[in-house]
């Protein structure tokens, strides 16, 4: 029984390897020239109709050309590796297709062989980190994508220096609101008391801490306090004079009454 199980397992593995090998043989390589570039692609012999997504762009081959449509196709969908080269043999673009959709890492070079950008795709959507380079092979932009939408930090570089940094959340730019400091409003009496205590040097506990944190009283407030103090002094003087005059009047009336008697 045990030997029979081992035999069945080995036969199953052999069949799986043959099936995967047969799957590789279902693809055929197509090489052709369009304009100033040579293309090397793979297309299936027996194509199965995939589930179409209206958001994705499908790449397909027909009559010696590569076509692309959003949400549809009409030909043989590209499958496997993709290469685009100049007539002199310089590699311009390289990537992978799966069911006509971009998949995995994609790179692009200029005519001098310098890397222009590198990005990642998953089933037709940009997914993961993406970099853009200048002619000196230094990063110009660094960002991240999620479902073909910018997600995370977006950096703009000049040489080795960071020029600008932005943050995105599923395609939306996150704008930080400026922090506004709350202003503290106090009554004039309290400010005057603190100013007086600061002059006399009499302060303790919480009052001394608050005095050190508060800004100095402005000149206009000091002048207003002086004026109010002078006004109150004038009032008190007038009251004292009035009381003296009334007392003198009472004394005179009493003396006049005594003389008459």
ABEGO torsion letter per residue (X at the ends): XAAAAAAAAAAAAAAAAAAAAAAAAABBBBBBBBEABBBBBBBBABBBBBBBBAABBBBBBBGGBBBBBBGEBBEBBBBEBBBBBBAAGBBABBBBBBGGBBBEBBBBBBAAGBBABBBBBBGGBBBEBBBBBBAAGBBABBBBBBGGBBBEBBBBBBEABBABBBBBBGGBBBBBBBBBBBBBBBBAAAAAAAAAAAAAGBBBEAAAAAAAABBBBBAAAAAAAAAAAAAAAAAAAAAAAAAAAAAAAAAAAAAAAAAAX
